[in-house]
Amino acid sequence: METKIAIQGIRGSFHHQVAREYFSENFELDECMSFDALVNSLIENKTQQAVMALENSIAGSIIPNYALIDRNDLHIIGEHYLNINMNLMVLKGQKIEDIKEVHSHPIALLQCREFFKKYPHIKLVESSDTAETAHRIQENQLKKIAAVASPIAAEMFGLDILASGIHTIKSNKTRFVILKTQNKVLPKSEINKASIKFELDDTPGSLATILNVMNNCKLNLTKIQSMPIIETPFQYSFFVDVTFEKYKHYEKAKSIVELMTTHFKVLGEYRRGDTI
């Protein structure tokens, strides 16, 4: 039986590319046009797992997605880093001189703005999804319109790539997490990364004390993200990622931090992804 995976976007999107790399080919997709729909797909048991973008090396954290994971009690069971490669694609036979408009997700267009400065005759038009635009060009046989999307979008929708790697900053990675409604996937011996969330009393030095505990327990802090608590102005939740060599070091830190914080929660314990 194939695993059913929820992704944000359609086939040919970067989320689809992650699914192909992480799960190989033995899966079925549920294409969700928003992250809320992706979460609902998991909660309603339409899918067993989901792929969700969480942070980009240029644009930073996708903060609403942290809230979605926390609020819906989802569990991170894995992660995958993807090199984002932006490509300019068109119907076969079109040349760049023919293009009047380029449609894509606003973040994709932003990352390629320097490239398009060389082509002032091209109008940049924002759309909801990179792959959806590529699909629309093929489906409606749209001439004089190009898309900025992933290589697999060009492959899937039969488009020609006029220019590859057109993003301004070449080192462009996005971290995706793999989600389930419950965690118990790996034995402790294979777990070397964890994501936790906690809140602190408004006392001086409280966060520094927590970070010292983690350091003393041999944890490596790889991410800390604060998020306002709406019900209590100027109070914050902290989302923290840590890596470690031995699970017992993390287990010790977890037991101490849980006593020193409020609303402590483990969002995931998993094997860290390859960032290269």
KADAKA-V900536 format. One record per helix or strand. SS is the DSSP state (2 for helix, 1 for strand). FROM is the first residue (numbers start at 0). LEN is the number of residues. Records with the same first field share a line. If there is no record, write none. Layout:
# KADAKA-V900536
SS = FROM-LEN ; FROM-LEN
This chain:
# KADAKA-V900536
1 = 2-6 ; 26-6 ; 48-8 ; 59-2 ; 74-9 ; 86-4 ; 100-5 ; 122-5 ; 144-5 ; 159-5 ; 172-8 ; 192-7 ; 219-9 ; 235-8 ; 261-9
2 = 13-10 ; 34-9 ; 62-9 ; 95-3 ; 105-6 ; 112-4 ; 129-10 ; 150-7 ; 187-3 ; 205-11 ; 246-14
